[in-house]
Amino acid sequence: MMSEQQAQELMYQMQTLEGYFSQLTQKESSIISIIREASAAIESLKTIDDKTGGESLVPVGLGAFVKAKIAATSWNEFRTRKTTNGAVDGCQ
């Protein structure tokens, strides 16, 4: 038979493990959110070539977007420093 002290120790261990599980679940949610955001950034970089000189919605955070014009000169200057694939690779 299990003594009361052993039962209390097991209860304490179970509570500790539940706390660890809760922390891991929160970290997992954060990582999934970061991966989603990075994926969206990658897709934006892949499609920006088609929108040079046009308008696009640019994310500013917390689900808010602003309409912005993508100037050809700005994009060309960016491309001289880093190719689209290089920018995408930097996000991955």
DSSP file (Angstrom, degrees, kcal/mol; ACC not computed):
  #  RESIDUE AA STRUCTURE BP1 BP2  ACC     N-H-->O    O-->H-N    N-H-->O    O-->H-N    TCO  KAPPA ALPHA  PHI   PSI    X-CA   Y-CA   Z-CA
    1    1 A M              0   0    0      0, 0.0     2,-0.4     0, 0.0     0, 0.0   0.000 360.0 360.0 360.0 151.3    0.0    0.0    0.0
    2    2 A M        -     0   0    0      1,-0.1     2,-0.1     2,-0.0     0, 0.0  -0.689 360.0-131.8 -88.0 133.0    1.0    3.5   -0.7
    3    3 A S     >  -     0   0    0     -2,-0.4     4,-2.1     1,-0.1     5,-0.1  -0.334  23.3-110.8 -77.7 165.5    1.7    5.8    2.3
    4    4 A E  H  > S+     0   0    0      1,-0.2     4,-2.3     2,-0.2     5,-0.2   0.871 119.1  54.3 -63.9 -36.8    0.2    9.2    2.6
    5    5 A Q  H  > S+     0   0    0      2,-0.2     4,-2.3     1,-0.2    -1,-0.2   0.904 108.0  48.9 -64.9 -41.5    3.7   10.8    2.2
    6    6 A Q  H  > S+     0   0    0      2,-0.2     4,-2.4     1,-0.2    -1,-0.2   0.899 110.6  51.3 -64.3 -40.2    4.2    8.8   -1.1
    7    7 A A  H  X S+     0   0    0     -4,-2.1     4,-2.2     1,-0.2    -2,-0.2   0.905 110.3  49.0 -63.5 -41.5    0.8   10.0   -2.3
    8    8 A Q  H  X S+     0   0    0     -4,-2.3     4,-2.5     2,-0.2    -2,-0.2   0.895 110.6  50.8 -65.6 -39.6    1.6   13.6   -1.5
    9    9 A E  H  X S+     0   0    0     -4,-2.3     4,-2.5     2,-0.2    -2,-0.2   0.910 111.3  47.7 -63.6 -42.2    5.0   13.3   -3.3
   10   10 A L  H  X S+     0   0    0     -4,-2.4     4,-2.5     2,-0.2    -2,-0.2   0.893 111.1  51.4 -65.5 -38.5    3.3   11.9   -6.4
   11   11 A M  H  X S+     0   0    0     -4,-2.2     4,-2.3     2,-0.2    -2,-0.2   0.910 110.5  48.9 -63.4 -42.3    0.7   14.7   -6.2
   12   12 A Y  H  X S+     0   0    0     -4,-2.5     4,-2.3     2,-0.2    -2,-0.2   0.919 111.6  49.0 -63.2 -44.1    3.4   17.3   -6.1
   13   13 A Q  H  X S+     0   0    0     -4,-2.5     4,-2.5     1,-0.2    -2,-0.2   0.895 110.4  51.3 -62.5 -40.1    5.2   15.6   -9.0
   14   14 A M  H  X S+     0   0    0     -4,-2.5     4,-2.3     2,-0.2    -1,-0.2   0.913 110.2  48.5 -63.9 -42.6    2.0   15.6  -11.0
   15   15 A Q  H  X S+     0   0    0     -4,-2.3     4,-2.0     2,-0.2    -2,-0.2   0.890 111.2  50.9 -64.7 -39.3    1.4   19.3  -10.3
   16   16 A T  H  X S+     0   0    0     -4,-2.3     4,-2.2     2,-0.2    -2,-0.2   0.930 111.1  47.9 -62.6 -45.7    5.0   20.1  -11.4
   17   17 A L  H  X S+     0   0    0     -4,-2.5     4,-2.6     1,-0.2    -2,-0.2   0.872 108.7  53.9 -64.8 -37.4    4.5   18.2  -14.6
   18   18 A E  H  X S+     0   0    0     -4,-2.3     4,-2.3     2,-0.2    -1,-0.2   0.892 108.4  50.6 -62.2 -39.4    1.2   19.9  -15.3
   19   19 A G  H  X S+     0   0    0     -4,-2.0     4,-2.2     2,-0.2    -2,-0.2   0.918 110.4  48.6 -64.0 -44.1    3.0   23.2  -14.9
   20   20 A Y  H  X S+     0   0    0     -4,-2.2     4,-2.5     1,-0.2    -2,-0.2   0.914 111.0  51.1 -60.7 -43.3    5.8   22.2  -17.3
   21   21 A F  H  X S+     0   0    0     -4,-2.6     4,-2.3     1,-0.2    -2,-0.2   0.905 108.9  50.7 -61.5 -42.6    3.1   21.0  -19.8
   22   22 A S  H  X S+     0   0    0     -4,-2.3     4,-2.1     2,-0.2    -1,-0.2   0.913 110.9  48.7 -61.9 -43.8    1.3   24.4  -19.6
   23   23 A Q  H  X S+     0   0    0     -4,-2.2     4,-2.3     1,-0.2    -2,-0.2   0.913 111.5  49.5 -62.9 -43.0    4.6   26.2  -20.2
   24   24 A L  H  X S+     0   0    0     -4,-2.5     4,-2.5     1,-0.2    -2,-0.2   0.879 108.9  52.8 -64.1 -38.0    5.4   24.0  -23.2
   25   25 A T  H  X S+     0   0    0     -4,-2.3     4,-2.1     2,-0.2    -1,-0.2   0.907 109.9  48.3 -64.2 -41.8    1.9   24.6  -24.6
   26   26 A Q  H  X S+     0   0    0     -4,-2.1     4,-2.0     2,-0.2    -2,-0.2   0.909 112.4  48.5 -64.4 -42.1    2.3   28.4  -24.4
   27   27 A K  H  X S+     0   0    0     -4,-2.3     4,-2.5     1,-0.2    -2,-0.2   0.891 109.3  53.3 -65.1 -39.3    5.7   28.2  -26.0
   28   28 A E  H  X S+     0   0    0     -4,-2.5     4,-2.6     1,-0.2    -1,-0.2   0.920 108.0  50.5 -61.3 -43.5    4.3   26.0  -28.8
   29   29 A S  H  X S+     0   0    0     -4,-2.1     4,-2.1     1,-0.2    -1,-0.2   0.901 110.6  49.7 -61.4 -41.3    1.6   28.6  -29.5
   30   30 A S  H  X S+     0   0    0     -4,-2.0     4,-2.2     2,-0.2    -1,-0.2   0.917 111.4  48.4 -63.6 -43.4    4.2   31.3  -29.7
   31   31 A I  H  X S+     0   0    0     -4,-2.5     4,-2.5     2,-0.2    -2,-0.2   0.908 110.3  51.0 -64.8 -42.3    6.3   29.3  -32.1
   32   32 A I  H  X S+     0   0    0     -4,-2.6     4,-2.3     1,-0.2    -1,-0.2   0.903 110.2  50.6 -61.8 -41.0    3.3   28.5  -34.3
   33   33 A S  H  X S+     0   0    0     -4,-2.1     4,-2.2     2,-0.2    -1,-0.2   0.908 110.7  48.4 -62.8 -42.5    2.4   32.2  -34.4
   34   34 A I  H  X S+     0   0    0     -4,-2.2     4,-2.5     2,-0.2    -2,-0.2   0.900 111.0  50.6 -64.6 -41.2    6.0   33.2  -35.4
   35   35 A I  H  X S+     0   0    0     -4,-2.5     4,-2.5     2,-0.2    -2,-0.2   0.905 110.2  49.7 -64.5 -41.4    6.0   30.5  -38.1
   36   36 A R  H  X S+     0   0    0     -4,-2.3     4,-2.3     2,-0.2    -2,-0.2   0.925 112.0  48.1 -62.3 -44.0    2.7   31.8  -39.5
   37   37 A E  H  X S+     0   0    0     -4,-2.2     4,-2.1     1,-0.2    -2,-0.2   0.905 112.3  48.4 -64.1 -41.9    4.0   35.4  -39.5
   38   38 A A  H  X S+     0   0    0     -4,-2.5     4,-2.4     2,-0.2    -1,-0.2   0.894 110.1  52.4 -65.4 -39.5    7.3   34.3  -41.2
   39   39 A S  H  X S+     0   0    0     -4,-2.5     4,-2.4     1,-0.2    -2,-0.2   0.906 109.0  49.7 -62.6 -41.6    5.3   32.3  -43.8
   40   40 A A  H  X S+     0   0    0     -4,-2.3     4,-2.2     1,-0.2    -1,-0.2   0.896 110.6  50.2 -64.1 -39.5    3.2   35.4  -44.6
   41   41 A A  H  X S+     0   0    0     -4,-2.1     4,-2.4     2,-0.2    -2,-0.2   0.904 109.7  50.9 -64.3 -41.1    6.3   37.5  -45.0
   42   42 A I  H  X S+     0   0    0     -4,-2.4     4,-2.2     2,-0.2    -2,-0.2   0.928 110.3  48.6 -62.3 -45.8    7.8   34.9  -47.3
   43   43 A E  H  X S+     0   0    0     -4,-2.4     4,-1.7     1,-0.2    -1,-0.2   0.893 110.4  52.1 -63.0 -38.9    4.7   34.9  -49.5
   44   44 A S  H  X S+     0   0    0     -4,-2.2     4,-1.1     1,-0.2    -1,-0.2   0.921 110.2  48.2 -62.2 -43.7    4.7   38.7  -49.6
   45   45 A L  H  < S+     0   0    0     -4,-2.4     4,-0.4     1,-0.2    -1,-0.2   0.867 109.8  52.9 -65.3 -35.7    8.3   38.7  -50.7
   46   46 A K  H  < S+     0   0    0     -4,-2.2     3,-0.3     1,-0.2    -1,-0.2   0.836 116.2  38.6 -68.8 -31.8    7.6   36.2  -53.4
   47   47 A T  H >X S+     0   0    0     -4,-1.7     3,-0.9     1,-0.2     4,-0.6   0.531  90.6  88.0 -97.4  -6.5    4.7   38.2  -54.9
   48   48 A I  G >< S+     0   0    0     -4,-1.1     3,-1.0     1,-0.2     4,-0.4   0.795  77.0  68.2 -67.1 -26.8    6.1   41.7  -54.5
   49   49 A D  G >4 S+     0   0    0     -4,-0.4     3,-0.9    -3,-0.3    -1,-0.2   0.891  99.6  50.8 -55.5 -40.1    7.8   41.4  -58.0
   50   50 A D  G <4 S+     0   0    0     -3,-0.9    -1,-0.3     1,-0.2    -2,-0.2   0.685 110.0  50.4 -72.1 -18.1    4.4   41.4  -59.6
   51   51 A K  G X< S+     0   0    0     -3,-1.0     3,-3.0    -4,-0.6    19,-0.3   0.344  71.4 136.9-105.9   6.0    3.3   44.5  -57.7
   52   52 A T  T <  S+     0   0    0     -3,-0.9    19,-0.2    -4,-0.4    20,-0.1  -0.333  81.8  13.5 -57.9 127.6    6.2   46.8  -58.4
   53   53 A G  T 3  S+     0   0    0     17,-2.3    -1,-0.3     1,-0.3    18,-0.1   0.362 116.4  93.4  86.7  -4.7    4.7   50.2  -59.1
   54   54 A G  S <  S-     0   0    0     -3,-3.0    16,-3.4    16,-0.1    -1,-0.3  -0.312  79.4 -91.5-106.5-169.3    1.3   49.2  -57.8
   55   55 A E  E     +A   69   0A   0     14,-0.2     2,-0.3    -2,-0.1    14,-0.2  -0.786  40.6 172.6-107.0 152.2   -0.5   49.4  -54.5
   56   56 A S  E     -A   68   0A   0     12,-2.7    12,-3.1    -2,-0.3     2,-0.5  -0.984  36.8-107.7-151.1 157.5   -0.6   46.8  -51.8
   57   57 A L  E     -A   67   0A   0     -2,-0.3    10,-0.2    10,-0.2     8,-0.0  -0.818  35.3-159.1 -88.9 127.4   -1.8   46.3  -48.3
   58   58 A V  E     -A   66   0A   0      8,-3.3     8,-2.2    -2,-0.5     2,-0.2  -0.926  16.3-124.2-111.8 125.2    1.2   46.4  -45.9
   59   59 A P  E     +A   65   0A   0      0, 0.0     6,-0.3     0, 0.0     3,-0.1  -0.465  26.1 178.6 -69.7 135.3    0.8   44.8  -42.5
   60   60 A V  E     -     0   0A   0      4,-2.9     5,-0.2     1,-0.3     2,-0.1   0.361  55.5 -84.6-114.5   0.7    1.6   47.1  -39.6
   61   61 A G  E >  S+A   64   0A   0      3,-0.9     3,-2.1     0, 0.0    -1,-0.3  -0.203 101.9  53.1 114.6 156.5    0.9   44.7  -36.8
   62   62 A L  T 3  S-     0   0    0      1,-0.3     3,-0.1    -2,-0.1     0, 0.0   0.784 128.8 -58.8  53.0  33.8   -2.0   43.3  -34.7
   63   63 A G  T 3  S+     0   0    0      1,-0.3     2,-0.3     0, 0.0    -1,-0.3   0.539 105.1 131.1  79.0   6.4   -3.9   42.5  -37.9
   64   64 A A  E <   -A   61   0A   0     -3,-2.1    -4,-2.9     2,-0.0    -3,-0.9  -0.733  34.5-171.3 -95.6 143.3   -3.9   46.1  -39.2
   65   65 A F  E     -A   59   0A   0     -2,-0.3     2,-0.4    -6,-0.3    -8,-0.1  -0.942   9.8-156.2-130.5 151.5   -2.9   47.0  -42.7
   66   66 A V  E     -A   58   0A   0     -8,-2.2    -8,-3.3    -2,-0.3     2,-0.4  -0.960  26.8-114.5-124.5 147.6   -2.3   50.2  -44.6
   67   67 A K  E     +A   57   0A   0     -2,-0.4     2,-0.3   -10,-0.2   -10,-0.2  -0.668  42.8 176.7 -79.7 131.7   -2.5   50.8  -48.3
   68   68 A A  E     -A   56   0A   0    -12,-3.1   -12,-2.7    -2,-0.4     2,-0.5  -0.978  29.2-127.6-137.9 149.1    0.9   51.6  -49.7
   69   69 A K  E     -A   55   0A   0     -2,-0.3     2,-0.9   -14,-0.2   -14,-0.2  -0.839  20.0-140.1 -96.4 130.8    2.3   52.3  -53.2
   70   70 A I        -     0   0    0    -16,-3.4   -17,-2.3    -2,-0.5     2,-0.3  -0.804  19.9-147.3 -92.7 107.6    5.3   50.2  -54.1
   71   71 A A     >  -     0   0    0     -2,-0.9     4,-2.2   -19,-0.2     5,-0.2  -0.559   9.6-137.7 -79.5 135.8    7.6   52.5  -55.9
   72   72 A A  H  > S+     0   0    0     -2,-0.3     4,-2.7     1,-0.2     5,-0.2   0.875 103.7  53.3 -60.2 -38.6    9.7   50.9  -58.7
   73   73 A T  H  > S+     0   0    0      1,-0.2     4,-2.5     2,-0.2    -1,-0.2   0.910 108.1  49.7 -66.5 -40.1   12.8   52.8  -57.6
   74   74 A S  H  > S+     0   0    0      2,-0.2     4,-2.2     1,-0.2    -1,-0.2   0.926 113.4  46.1 -63.1 -43.1   12.5   51.7  -54.1
   75   75 A W  H  X S+     0   0    0     -4,-2.2     4,-2.8     2,-0.2    -2,-0.2   0.912 111.9  51.0 -66.8 -41.6   12.2   48.1  -55.1
   76   76 A N  H  X S+     0   0    0     -4,-2.7     4,-1.6     1,-0.2    -1,-0.2   0.901 110.4  49.6 -63.1 -39.9   15.1   48.3  -57.6
   77   77 A E  H  X S+     0   0    0     -4,-2.5     4,-1.0     1,-0.2    -1,-0.2   0.904 111.9  48.8 -63.6 -40.3   17.3   49.8  -54.9
   78   78 A F  H >X S+     0   0    0     -4,-2.2     4,-2.5     1,-0.2     3,-0.7   0.917 108.3  53.9 -64.1 -42.8   16.3   46.9  -52.6
   79   79 A R  H 3< S+     0   0    0     -4,-2.8    -1,-0.2     1,-0.3    -2,-0.2   0.815 101.5  58.5 -64.8 -29.8   17.0   44.4  -55.3
   80   80 A T  H 3< S+     0   0    0     -4,-1.6    -1,-0.3     1,-0.2    -2,-0.2   0.835 113.6  39.5 -68.9 -28.3   20.5   45.7  -55.8
   81   81 A R  H << S+     0   0    0     -4,-1.0     2,-0.3    -3,-0.7    -2,-0.2   0.827 134.4   3.8 -86.4 -34.0   21.2   45.0  -52.2
   82   82 A K     <  -     0   0    0     -4,-2.5    -1,-0.3    -5,-0.1     2,-0.0  -0.963  69.6-129.2-155.3 131.9   19.3   41.7  -51.9
   83   83 A T     >  -     0   0    0     -2,-0.3     4,-2.5    -3,-0.1     5,-0.2  -0.335  33.7-108.1 -75.4 163.9   17.5   39.5  -54.4
   84   84 A T  H  > S+     0   0    0      1,-0.2     4,-2.8     2,-0.2     5,-0.2   0.928 122.7  49.8 -57.7 -45.1   14.0   38.3  -53.7
   85   85 A N  H  > S+     0   0    0      1,-0.2     4,-2.9     2,-0.2    -1,-0.2   0.889 109.7  51.5 -62.5 -38.1   15.3   34.7  -53.1
   86   86 A G  H  > S+     0   0    0      2,-0.2     4,-1.8     1,-0.2    -1,-0.2   0.898 110.8  47.8 -64.3 -39.8   17.9   36.1  -50.7
   87   87 A A  H  X S+     0   0    0     -4,-2.5     4,-1.0     2,-0.2    -2,-0.2   0.915 113.1  48.1 -66.5 -42.3   15.3   38.0  -48.8
   88   88 A V  H >X S+     0   0    0     -4,-2.8     4,-1.3     1,-0.2     3,-0.8   0.926 109.7  52.4 -63.1 -44.3   13.1   34.9  -48.6
   89   89 A D  H 3< S+     0   0    0     -4,-2.9     3,-0.2     1,-0.3    -1,-0.2   0.867 104.7  57.2 -59.2 -36.0   16.1   32.8  -47.5
   90   90 A G  H 3< S+     0   0    0     -4,-1.8    -1,-0.3     1,-0.2    -2,-0.2   0.789 107.8  47.6 -65.2 -27.5   16.7   35.4  -44.7
   91   91 A C  H <<        0   0    0     -4,-1.0    -1,-0.2    -3,-0.8    -2,-0.2   0.718 360.0 360.0 -84.3 -22.3   13.1   34.8  -43.5
   92   92 A Q     <        0   0    0     -4,-1.3    -1,-0.2    -3,-0.2    -2,-0.2   0.479 360.0 360.0 -84.5 360.0   13.3   31.0  -43.5
